[in-house]
Amino acid sequence: MARISKPEGKRVVVENRRARHDYEILETYEAGLVLTGSEVKSLRAGKASLSDAYARVKEGEVWLIGMHISPYEPGRRFHPEPKRPRKLLLNKAEILRLQGRVQERGLTLVPLRIYFTPRGWAKVELALARGRALYDKRRAIAQREQQREIARQLREFQRGSR
């Protein structure tokens, strides 16, 4: 039986680019996702959205709330609710640590991206984050613009010195 080789690294399905703008990322965690078969097929097709998604710790478990996975059309009769809460798989120590940090300091859990590992497991990159105020967002944009300008001038200078 021939073995099918999978590409090395992670295959990103969906990314929450807005999260890095709206939040200051403090720590990241990798968590497994509990999904049904048709949800996995929809994810592989890229039919998911992380906008408005967040995670909560409830009764010693972490749940991803607000993530939308479109129903898999070729599937059979059973289609789970597209925005149903989905359980995240983390070890007990990580869950307790996240629960303490979220309650104590007013931080939030935000999904950054969903990807498939080389083994085919669906994973979520979860971030412990603090919300940014409008002036912080503007400051971050200004710093990014300055870095781009510095890099551009450095490239021009290096081209001119050859």
C-alpha positions in Angstrom: 0.0 0.0 0.0 1.5 3.3 -1.1 1.7 6.0 1.6 0.6 9.5 0.6 3.1 12.1 1.7 1.8 15.3 3.2 3.5 18.7 2.9 5.7 19.7 5.8 4.5 22.4 8.2 1.1 23.8 8.9 -1.6 24.5 6.3 -3.5 27.6 7.5 -7.2 27.4 6.7 -8.4 30.7 8.1 -6.7 33.6 9.9 -8.1 36.4 12.1 -6.0 39.3 10.9 -8.2 41.8 12.7 -7.2 40.3 16.1 -3.6 41.6 15.8 -4.9 45.0 15.2 -7.6 45.1 17.9 -5.6 43.3 20.6 -2.2 43.3 22.2 -1.1 39.6 22.0 0.5 38.5 25.3 0.8 34.7 24.9 -0.3 32.1 22.4 -1.4 28.5 22.8 -2.1 25.6 20.4 -5.4 23.8 21.0 -7.1 21.0 19.3 -10.7 21.3 18.0 -13.5 18.9 18.6 -15.4 18.8 15.2 -17.8 16.5 13.3 -16.7 14.9 10.1 -18.6 17.3 7.9 -17.1 20.3 9.7 -13.6 19.0 9.0 -14.5 18.7 5.3 -15.8 22.3 5.3 -12.6 23.5 7.0 -10.4 21.7 4.5 -12.4 23.6 1.8 -11.7 26.8 3.6 -15.3 27.6 4.4 -14.9 29.1 7.9 -14.7 32.5 9.5 -13.1 33.7 12.8 -14.6 37.2 12.8 -16.4 37.8 16.1 -15.0 34.6 17.6 -13.7 34.3 21.1 -13.0 31.6 23.7 -14.3 31.1 27.2 -13.4 28.9 30.1 -16.5 27.2 31.5 -16.5 24.6 34.2 -12.9 23.5 33.5 -13.2 23.4 29.7 -12.4 25.9 27.0 -15.0 26.6 24.4 -14.7 28.5 21.1 -17.7 30.7 20.6 -18.9 32.5 17.5 -16.7 30.7 14.9 -18.7 30.0 11.7 -18.2 26.8 9.7 -20.4 26.6 6.7 -22.3 23.3 6.2 -20.7 20.8 3.9 -23.1 20.7 1.0 -22.3 17.1 -0.4 -22.8 15.8 3.1 -25.8 13.8 4.3 -28.8 15.0 6.2 -27.0 15.9 9.4 -25.5 19.4 9.4 -24.4 20.8 12.7 -25.3 24.4 13.6 -22.7 26.7 11.8 -22.0 28.9 14.9 -22.3 26.3 17.6 -19.8 26.4 20.5 -16.9 24.0 19.9 -14.8 22.5 22.6 -11.0 23.2 22.6 -8.5 20.6 23.7 -5.9 21.9 26.2 -4.2 20.1 29.1 -5.5 20.8 32.6 -2.6 23.0 33.6 -3.0 25.3 30.6 -6.8 25.6 31.3 -6.2 26.5 34.9 -3.6 29.1 34.0 -5.8 30.6 31.3 -8.8 30.7 33.7 -6.8 32.5 36.3 -5.3 35.1 33.9 -8.7 35.8 32.3 -10.5 36.3 35.6 -7.7 38.2 37.4 -6.5 40.7 34.9 -9.5 41.1 32.6 -7.8 39.6 29.6 -9.6 37.8 26.8 -9.0 34.6 24.7 -8.9 35.3 20.9 -8.4 32.7 18.1 -5.7 33.9 15.7 -5.9 31.2 13.1 -7.0 27.6 12.4 -4.7 25.2 10.6 -4.1 21.6 9.9 -0.9 19.9 11.1 1.1 17.6 8.9 -0.7 14.7 10.6 -4.1 16.1 9.5 -5.3 17.4 12.9 -7.3 20.7 13.0 -5.7 23.1 15.5 -6.5 26.6 16.7 -3.8 29.1 17.7 -5.4 30.8 20.7 -4.0 34.1 22.1 -4.3 35.5 25.6 -4.8 39.2 24.7 -5.6 42.6 26.1 -7.8 45.0 24.1 -6.2 48.0 22.5 -7.6 51.5 22.8 -8.0 53.6 19.6 -4.9 55.7 20.3 -2.9 52.4 20.8 -4.1 51.2 17.4 -3.0 54.5 15.8 0.4 54.3 17.5 0.9 50.7 16.2 0.0 51.8 12.7 2.5 54.8 12.9 5.3 52.5 14.2 4.7 50.0 11.4 4.8 52.9 8.8 8.1 54.1 10.3 9.6 50.6 10.1 8.6 50.3 6.4 10.1 53.7 5.6 13.3 52.9 7.4 13.5 49.5 5.5 12.8 51.3 2.2 15.5 53.9 2.7 18.0 51.3 3.8 17.4 49.3 0.6 17.8 52.5 -1.5 21.0 53.3 0.4 22.5 49.8 -0.2 21.6 49.9 -3.9 23.4 53.3 -4.2 26.6 52.2 -2.5 27.3 49.3 -4.9 
